[in-house]
Structure formats: structure tokens, C-alpha cells
Amino acid sequence: MTTNENTTHFGFRQVPKQEKVALVRGVFDSVASQYDVMNDLMSFGIHRVWKRVAVQLANVREGDRVLDLAGGTGDLSMLFEKRVGQTGGVVLADINSEMLRTGRDRLINKGLSANLNYAQVNAECLPFADNTFDCVCIGFGLRNVTDKDAALRSMYRVLKPGGRVIVLEFSHPIDPVTEKIYDFYSFNLLPKIGAVVAKDEDSYRYLAESIRMHPKQQDLKQMMENAGLERCEYFNMTQGIVAVHRGYKF
């Protein structure tokens, strides 16, 4: 993924590691206001199914504490909130202040506040005590993290024994026909949709590139195991365009 220890990828570009956070912030500052609309358009609404599957695989129960990392506009937090009930809690967390503000305002406007908290955090160095959460979920955010291994170790640290990490992320198609169609859509149509709807073609071109640079399913499974997680497994959806990875702390 990197050419040397001082650089990392930003889409297909190699950039100094210390610059990636600011570059990613610029992308999501730009798209925050149209993020939900673009999600519906670019996935044809299927992202809602992907998120529900991820929450089901998380096996969250009433009274659990959940950390929704890279939670953005709050789709997953809303689903988790229904499951943890009034005795549980959900922390909607994001490194990007504009996305976090958008998500907080959206959830408050929906009347959801009693068991929700908000935190601007870096996934690589989470500011929570060891063994805090029953579930740590990161949805469509891990590919934007500079040091994914550090983030996975940090998620493991704040997870309670018996807890689980859920990684919902765009992944790699499992058959060549789907891969060809997906590549054409990602690099030819998606940036144009971004240009019209979000007024930002470059950000959606970056998003397409970042997906291609993300580890393949088996590689991410190995990374989770290296972070200390056990019984790691993944579940492909939509022919591998998206995958849910799950691992436990024992």
C-alpha cells in the first residue's frame, strides 16, 4: 500500500503520511451536505441494505455500548440506537468535524439524543479507556485511515472481552464480469454524478480510487488477526463490491 515508511496513498497518488488526514478532511468537508443524497444515488439505495446486514452481524443487544467510528451522518448510529435501548449507548464518532456536525444535527432533529453521544476522534488513537465498548463498528471509513493497522489495534484495545469489531467497507468484486462493470461505473459515471449533485467531481474520483487501494478481503482479515482479533471472518455482499468483516476479542 505504501512506497516507503514516510508515504501513503491518497487515491492513486502517493503523498506524505502527515498530509493524508488534511486531504481526506478536504474531501468530506466538500461532500458533507450532499453525502446522504450521493450515497443513495451511487449505490441505487442498496447501501441501506448493506448497513442493516452489518448491524445484524454485530449482534448488538439491549444495554450494549457501541462505538460508531467514521459514523458520518449517522445511518449506523440510528440502527444501533434502536438495538441498545435506553440502558445502552452509542457514540457517533468521526475525525471530520463537518461530517460529525451533520450527523449530530440529523439525529437530534429526529429526536434521538438520550443514549447518543458524539466525539471527534482519530481512529488510530482512540481517546477511550481499555475495555469500554461491546461493539466497535467502522462503516465505509477504514479505507480513508492513514495507518489501518494502528486503527485496528486501537479498536481492539477499547473493545470489551467478548466484544466484536465490525468493518463495513467497499471491497473487491469476486468475479471478472462484475469487476469490469464496477470499474466502468466507478471511473466513468460516479465522478460525473458527483460533479452534478455535489459539485465536486474530484472528491468522488478519489473515493473510487481509494476503494481500489483498500486491502482485499483476505488481506483485511489477516490484518484484523494481526491486531489481536479472533474468529475473524468476512461476508461478501453484491458480488464482493462490499464486504462486512467481523472479529472478536477474547
C-alpha positions as CSV (number, residue, x, y, z in Angstrom):
1,M,0.0,0.0,0.0
2,T,2.9,2.3,0.6
3,T,6.2,3.0,-1.3
4,N,8.1,3.7,1.9
5,E,7.5,4.3,5.6
6,N,7.0,8.1,5.1
7,T,4.4,8.0,2.3
8,T,0.9,6.5,1.9
9,H,-1.7,6.5,-0.8
10,F,-4.4,9.2,-1.3
11,G,-6.4,7.5,-4.0
12,F,-3.8,6.5,-6.7
13,R,-1.4,9.3,-5.6
14,Q,1.5,8.8,-3.1
15,V,1.5,11.6,-0.5
16,P,3.5,12.2,2.7
17,K,1.7,10.4,5.6
18,Q,1.3,13.6,7.6
19,E,-0.7,15.2,4.7
20,K,-3.3,12.5,4.2
21,V,-5.6,13.5,7.1
22,A,-5.9,17.0,5.8
23,L,-6.5,15.8,2.3
24,V,-9.3,13.4,3.4
25,R,-10.8,16.2,5.5
26,G,-11.0,18.3,2.4
27,V,-12.9,15.6,0.6
28,F,-15.5,15.2,3.3
29,D,-15.8,18.9,4.1
30,S,-16.7,19.3,0.5
31,V,-19.3,16.5,0.2
32,A,-20.9,16.5,3.7
33,S,-24.0,18.5,2.8
34,Q,-24.8,16.1,-0.1
35,Y,-23.4,12.9,1.4
36,D,-26.7,11.1,2.0
37,V,-28.1,12.0,-1.4
38,M,-24.9,10.8,-3.1
39,N,-25.0,7.6,-1.1
40,D,-28.5,6.8,-2.4
41,L,-27.6,7.8,-6.0
42,M,-24.3,6.0,-6.3
43,S,-25.5,2.8,-4.6
44,F,-29.0,2.9,-6.0
45,G,-30.2,2.8,-2.4
46,I,-28.5,-0.6,-1.7
47,H,-26.2,1.0,1.0
48,R,-29.2,0.8,3.4
49,V,-29.3,-3.0,3.0
50,W,-25.5,-3.2,3.5
51,K,-25.7,-1.2,6.7
52,R,-28.6,-3.3,8.1
53,V,-26.7,-6.5,7.4
54,A,-23.7,-5.1,9.2
55,V,-25.8,-4.2,12.2
56,Q,-27.3,-7.7,12.3
57,L,-23.9,-9.3,12.2
58,A,-22.8,-7.1,15.1
59,N,-25.3,-9.0,17.4
60,V,-25.8,-5.9,19.5
61,R,-28.2,-6.3,22.4
62,E,-30.1,-4.1,24.8
63,G,-27.7,-2.4,27.2
64,D,-24.6,-2.7,25.0
65,R,-22.3,0.2,24.4
66,V,-21.4,0.8,20.7
67,L,-18.7,3.0,19.1
68,D,-19.7,4.0,15.5
69,L,-16.4,5.1,14.0
70,A,-16.4,7.2,10.9
71,G,-20.1,7.4,11.6
72,G,-20.6,10.5,9.4
73,T,-24.3,11.4,9.0
74,G,-25.4,8.7,11.5
75,D,-27.1,6.0,9.5
76,L,-25.4,3.2,11.5
77,S,-25.8,5.0,14.8
78,M,-29.6,5.2,14.2
79,L,-29.8,1.5,13.6
80,F,-27.6,0.7,16.7
81,E,-29.6,3.1,18.9
82,K,-32.7,1.1,18.3
83,R,-31.0,-2.1,19.5
84,V,-29.2,-0.9,22.6
85,G,-32.3,0.7,24.1
86,Q,-32.3,3.3,26.9
87,T,-30.0,1.2,29.0
88,G,-27.3,1.1,26.4
89,G,-25.4,3.8,24.5
90,V,-24.0,4.7,21.1
91,V,-21.1,7.1,20.4
92,L,-21.2,8.6,17.0
93,A,-17.5,9.4,16.2
94,D,-15.8,10.9,13.2
95,I,-12.5,12.6,12.6
96,N,-14.1,15.2,10.3
97,S,-15.9,18.0,12.2
98,E,-18.2,18.8,9.3
99,M,-19.4,15.3,8.9
100,L,-19.9,14.9,12.7
101,R,-21.8,18.1,12.9
102,T,-24.1,17.0,10.0
103,G,-24.7,13.6,11.7
104,R,-25.3,15.2,15.2
105,D,-27.8,17.7,13.8
106,R,-29.6,15.0,11.8
107,L,-30.0,12.7,14.8
108,I,-31.1,15.5,17.1
109,N,-33.7,16.6,14.5
110,K,-35.0,13.0,14.6
111,G,-35.5,13.2,18.3
112,L,-32.7,10.8,19.1
113,S,-30.5,12.1,21.9
114,A,-31.0,10.2,25.2
115,N,-28.5,7.5,24.6
116,L,-26.3,9.1,21.9
117,N,-23.0,10.9,22.4
118,Y,-20.6,12.5,19.9
119,A,-16.9,12.5,19.7
120,Q,-14.4,13.9,17.1
121,V,-11.6,11.2,17.2
122,N,-8.8,9.7,15.2
123,A,-9.4,6.0,14.8
124,E,-5.6,5.4,15.1
125,C,-5.5,6.7,18.7
126,L,-9.0,6.4,20.2
127,P,-9.4,8.5,23.4
128,F,-11.3,5.9,25.3
129,A,-10.4,3.6,28.2
130,D,-9.5,0.0,27.6
131,N,-12.4,-2.5,27.5
132,T,-15.1,0.2,27.1
133,F,-17.3,-1.0,24.2
134,D,-19.3,-4.1,23.4
135,C,-19.0,-3.3,19.7
136,V,-16.8,-1.1,17.6
137,C,-18.1,-0.6,14.0
138,I,-16.4,1.4,11.3
139,G,-18.6,1.8,8.2
140,F,-17.0,2.9,4.9
141,G,-14.2,4.7,6.7
142,L,-11.3,2.3,7.2
143,R,-10.0,2.9,3.7
144,N,-9.6,6.6,4.5
145,V,-7.4,5.9,7.6
146,T,-3.7,6.5,7.1
147,D,-2.5,3.7,9.4
148,K,-5.1,0.9,9.2
149,D,-3.1,-1.4,11.4
150,A,-2.9,1.2,14.2
151,A,-6.6,1.8,13.9
152,L,-7.4,-1.9,14.2
153,R,-5.2,-2.2,17.3
154,S,-6.9,0.9,18.8
155,M,-10.3,-0.7,18.2
156,Y,-9.2,-3.9,19.8
157,R,-7.9,-2.0,22.9
158,V,-11.2,-0.2,23.6
159,L,-13.3,-3.4,23.0
160,K,-14.5,-5.4,26.0
161,P,-13.6,-9.1,26.2
162,G,-16.4,-10.9,24.3
163,G,-16.9,-7.8,22.1
164,R,-16.6,-7.6,18.3
165,V,-15.2,-5.3,15.7
166,I,-17.3,-4.8,12.6
167,V,-15.7,-3.4,9.4
168,L,-18.2,-2.5,6.7
169,E,-16.3,-1.4,3.6
170,F,-16.3,-1.3,-0.2
171,S,-14.2,-4.3,-1.3
172,H,-13.2,-6.2,-4.4
173,P,-15.6,-8.0,-6.7
174,I,-15.3,-11.8,-6.7
175,D,-16.0,-12.3,-10.4
176,P,-14.4,-10.6,-13.5
177,V,-17.7,-9.6,-15.1
178,T,-18.8,-7.6,-12.0
179,E,-15.3,-6.2,-11.8
180,K,-15.4,-4.8,-15.3
181,I,-18.9,-3.3,-14.9
182,Y,-17.9,-1.8,-11.5
183,D,-14.7,-0.3,-12.9
184,F,-16.6,1.4,-15.7
185,Y,-19.2,2.8,-13.4
186,S,-16.7,3.9,-10.7
187,F,-14.3,5.8,-13.1
188,N,-16.7,7.0,-15.8
189,L,-20.1,7.6,-14.2
190,L,-19.5,8.2,-10.5
191,P,-17.3,11.3,-10.8
192,K,-19.9,12.8,-13.2
193,I,-22.7,12.2,-10.7
194,G,-20.5,13.9,-8.1
195,A,-19.9,16.8,-10.4
196,V,-23.6,17.4,-10.9
197,V,-25.0,16.6,-7.5
198,A,-22.2,17.5,-5.0
199,K,-20.5,20.0,-7.4
200,D,-17.3,18.0,-6.7
201,E,-16.0,15.6,-9.4
202,D,-12.5,15.3,-7.9
203,S,-13.7,14.0,-4.5
204,Y,-15.7,11.2,-6.0
205,R,-12.9,10.3,-8.2
206,Y,-10.8,10.0,-5.1
207,L,-13.4,7.8,-3.4
208,A,-13.4,5.4,-6.4
209,E,-9.6,5.3,-6.3
210,S,-9.5,4.8,-2.5
211,I,-11.7,1.7,-2.9
212,R,-9.3,0.1,-5.3
213,M,-6.4,0.8,-2.9
214,H,-8.2,-0.8,0.0
215,P,-6.9,-4.3,1.1
216,K,-8.7,-7.3,-0.4
217,Q,-11.0,-9.4,1.7
218,Q,-8.5,-12.0,2.8
219,D,-5.8,-9.4,3.4
220,L,-8.0,-7.3,5.7
221,K,-9.0,-10.5,7.6
222,Q,-5.3,-11.1,8.2
223,M,-4.8,-7.5,9.4
224,M,-7.6,-7.9,11.9
225,E,-6.0,-11.1,13.2
226,N,-2.6,-9.4,13.5
227,A,-4.4,-6.7,15.6
228,G,-5.4,-9.4,18.1
229,L,-8.9,-10.2,17.0
230,E,-10.0,-13.8,16.8
231,R,-12.6,-15.8,14.9
232,C,-12.2,-13.3,12.1
233,E,-14.5,-13.8,9.1
234,Y,-16.0,-11.8,6.2
235,F,-19.3,-11.8,4.4
236,N,-19.4,-10.6,0.8
237,M,-22.4,-8.6,-0.5
238,T,-23.3,-7.6,-4.0
239,Q,-20.7,-9.9,-5.5
240,G,-17.9,-8.6,-3.3
241,I,-18.5,-4.9,-4.1
242,V,-19.0,-4.6,-0.3
243,A,-17.9,-6.8,2.5
244,V,-18.5,-7.0,6.2
245,H,-15.6,-8.2,8.3
246,R,-16.1,-9.4,11.9
247,G,-13.7,-10.3,14.6
248,Y,-13.9,-10.9,18.4
249,K,-11.9,-10.0,21.4
250,F,-11.5,-12.9,24.0
